[in-house]
Amino acid sequence: MTEHSGAERRTAVARALEEAEGPLSAAALAQRFSVSRQIIVGDIALLRAGGAHILATPRGYVLERRQDGVEHTVACVHTPEQMEAELTAIVDAGGEVVDVIVEHPVYGQLTGILGLSSRYDIGEFIRRVEAHGAKPLSDLTGGIHLHTIRCRNEKSFERVQKALANAGFLLNM
C-alpha cells in the first residue's frame, strides 16, 4: 500500500473506533481493512503517537473516553486461582475493573487495561488467560496488586470495598 492509502486506512481505523459500541480486535480490524493484523498493530501505534488515546484491552482496542462516576484505587492480594473470584466480587458489587497495576523491580509500574464490568467480560478474560497460558501480572509480585475501580457513586464503591474485604482480597498491612 502507498503512504497515502496507509494514512486513509488509519483515519478509517480511528473512525471505526469512535463508532464502535465496544472493543475492536486487531484481527477484526485487519479483516475489515483487508490487511494483516500486524499492519493494524502498527496503525494503532502511529495513531497513538499522533495523540489518539487508544487503549488495548483484553478484548480489543477502545478509545479512552471520560466516564461518569468515581474512580478509586484499591490494593489487593490473592493467589492466581482466586483471580476470577476477586474480579467477580468487584463487578457483582457494582464496580468496573478498569485496570491492574503492579510494581516491577526493573520496569517500575506495569499497568494492564482490563475494562471488566460484567461476569461475561470476566469469563472472556479468564478464557483468554487460559488459552494463552498467561499468568496474572500479580504473579510478579506475590499476588499483591492494585486495581482502579470505577463506580457510579461513592455508595457503590463502598459496596465494592466491603465485598473485597469480606472475601479477604483487600491488602491489609
C-alpha positions in Angstrom: 0.0 0.0 0.0 1.1 3.6 -0.6 1.7 6.1 2.2 -1.5 7.8 1.2 -3.6 4.7 1.5 -2.0 4.0 4.8 -3.0 7.4 6.1 -6.5 6.9 4.8 -6.7 3.5 6.5 -5.5 4.9 9.8 -8.2 7.6 9.5 -10.8 4.9 8.8 -9.5 2.8 11.8 -9.8 5.8 14.1 -13.4 6.4 12.8 -14.2 2.7 13.4 -13.0 3.0 17.0 -15.1 6.2 17.5 -18.2 4.5 16.2 -17.7 1.1 17.9 -20.1 0.0 20.7 -17.3 -2.0 22.3 -13.7 -3.2 21.8 -12.5 -4.0 18.3 -9.8 -6.6 18.0 -6.8 -6.2 15.7 -7.9 -9.3 13.8 -11.4 -7.9 13.2 -9.9 -4.6 12.0 -7.4 -6.4 9.8 -10.2 -8.4 8.2 -12.3 -5.2 7.8 -9.5 -3.3 6.0 -8.0 -6.4 4.2 -4.6 -6.1 5.8 -2.6 -8.2 8.2 -3.1 -8.0 12.0 0.5 -6.6 12.3 -0.4 -3.7 9.9 -3.3 -2.8 12.3 -1.0 -3.0 15.3 1.4 -0.6 13.5 -1.5 1.7 12.6 -2.6 1.8 16.2 0.9 2.7 17.3 1.0 5.5 14.8 -2.4 6.8 15.8 -1.2 6.8 19.5 2.0 8.6 18.5 -0.2 11.2 16.9 -2.1 11.8 20.1 -5.0 9.3 19.9 -6.0 7.9 23.3 -6.4 4.3 22.3 -6.4 1.6 24.9 -5.6 -2.0 24.3 -8.0 -4.2 26.4 -8.1 -8.0 26.6 -11.0 -7.9 24.0 -9.6 -5.3 21.6 -8.9 -1.6 21.1 -11.1 1.1 22.5 -10.9 4.9 22.6 -10.4 6.3 26.0 -13.5 8.2 27.0 -14.2 10.2 30.1 -16.6 8.1 32.2 -19.1 9.4 34.7 -18.9 8.3 38.3 -16.0 7.9 40.7 -12.7 6.1 40.4 -10.6 4.8 43.3 -7.6 2.5 43.6 -7.6 -0.5 45.9 -4.7 -2.7 47.0 -5.5 -6.4 46.7 -3.7 -9.7 47.3 -4.7 -13.2 46.2 -3.5 -16.3 44.5 -3.8 -16.8 40.7 -6.6 -19.3 41.3 -8.6 -16.6 43.1 -8.4 -14.1 40.3 -11.8 -14.8 38.9 -13.5 -14.7 42.4 -11.8 -11.3 43.0 -13.0 -9.8 39.7 -16.5 -11.2 40.2 -16.7 -9.7 43.7 -16.0 -6.3 42.2 -18.5 -6.4 39.3 -21.2 -8.1 41.4 -20.9 -5.2 43.9 -21.4 -2.6 41.1 -17.9 -1.8 40.1 -15.9 -1.9 36.8 -12.3 -3.2 37.0 -10.5 -0.5 34.9 -7.0 -1.9 35.2 -4.5 -3.9 37.2 -1.2 -2.3 38.3 1.9 -4.0 39.7 5.4 -2.6 40.7 8.1 -4.4 38.8 11.7 -4.3 40.2 13.2 -3.4 36.8 10.4 -1.8 34.8 8.6 0.1 37.6 4.9 0.4 37.3 3.2 -2.0 34.9 -0.4 -1.4 34.0 -2.8 -3.8 32.2 -6.0 -2.3 30.9 -8.9 -4.6 31.7 -12.3 -2.8 31.3 -14.3 -5.6 33.0 -17.8 -4.6 34.0 -19.8 -7.9 33.9 -19.5 -11.6 34.5 -19.4 -12.1 30.7 -16.4 -9.8 30.5 -14.7 -11.7 33.2 -15.4 -15.0 31.6 -14.0 -13.9 28.3 -10.9 -12.5 30.1 -10.3 -15.8 32.0 -10.8 -17.8 28.8 -8.1 -15.7 27.1 -5.7 -16.0 30.0 -6.1 -19.8 29.9 -6.0 -20.0 26.1 -2.7 -18.2 26.1 -1.2 -19.9 29.2 -0.8 -16.4 30.6 -0.1 -15.6 34.2 -1.7 -12.7 36.1 0.5 -9.6 36.4 0.2 -10.1 40.2 2.2 -13.3 39.8 5.2 -11.0 39.5 4.6 -9.5 43.0 3.5 -12.5 45.1 -0.2 -11.7 44.5 0.0 -8.0 45.5 -1.5 -5.6 43.0 -3.7 -2.5 42.6 -6.9 -2.1 40.7 -8.5 1.1 39.5 -12.2 0.7 40.2 -14.9 2.8 38.6 -18.3 3.0 40.2 -21.5 5.1 39.6 -21.1 6.8 43.0 -19.3 6.6 46.4 -22.0 4.2 47.8 -21.3 1.7 45.0 -17.6 2.0 45.7 -18.2 1.3 49.4 -20.1 -1.9 48.4 -17.1 -3.0 46.3 -14.7 -2.4 49.2 -16.9 -4.4 51.5 -17.2 -7.3 49.1 -13.4 -7.4 48.7 -12.8 -7.2 52.4 -15.4 -9.9 53.1 -13.7 -12.2 50.6 -10.3 -11.5 52.1 -8.8 -9.8 49.0 -8.0 -6.3 50.3 -4.4 -5.9 51.3 -4.1 -5.0 55.0 -0.6 -4.4 56.3 
